[in-house]
Amino acid sequence: LEGDVVVVKPWGVQGDERGDIVYRYTKTQVERLRKMGLWE
């Protein structure tokens, strides 16, 4: 979704092009992390 942030772990092969989504932060979670000073 727009405004979400994802953490991606690159694959061993084609790591510049492909990877697995490890975690997804929603827009609300990102805003909360910013307020806590944990995200710029």
C-alpha positions in Angstrom: 0.0 0.0 0.0 1.1 3.6 -0.6 3.0 5.0 2.3 4.1 1.5 3.6 7.7 0.7 4.1 9.1 -2.8 3.5 12.3 -4.5 4.7 13.7 -6.7 1.9 16.3 -9.5 2.2 18.1 -9.9 -1.2 18.3 -13.3 -2.7 21.7 -14.9 -3.0 21.2 -15.1 -6.8 19.9 -12.0 -8.6 20.1 -10.1 -5.3 20.2 -6.8 -7.1 16.9 -7.5 -8.7 15.0 -9.9 -6.4 14.4 -10.5 -2.7 12.0 -11.6 0.0 9.9 -9.1 1.9 10.9 -9.7 5.5 8.6 -7.2 7.2 6.1 -4.5 6.2 5.5 -1.3 8.2 2.2 0.4 7.7 2.1 4.2 7.3 0.8 4.4 10.9 3.7 2.3 12.2 6.2 4.4 10.3 4.7 7.6 11.8 5.0 6.1 15.3 8.6 5.2 14.7 9.4 8.7 13.5 7.8 10.2 16.7 9.9 7.8 18.8 13.1 9.0 16.9 13.7 5.5 15.5 13.1 6.4 11.9 14.2 9.4 9.8 
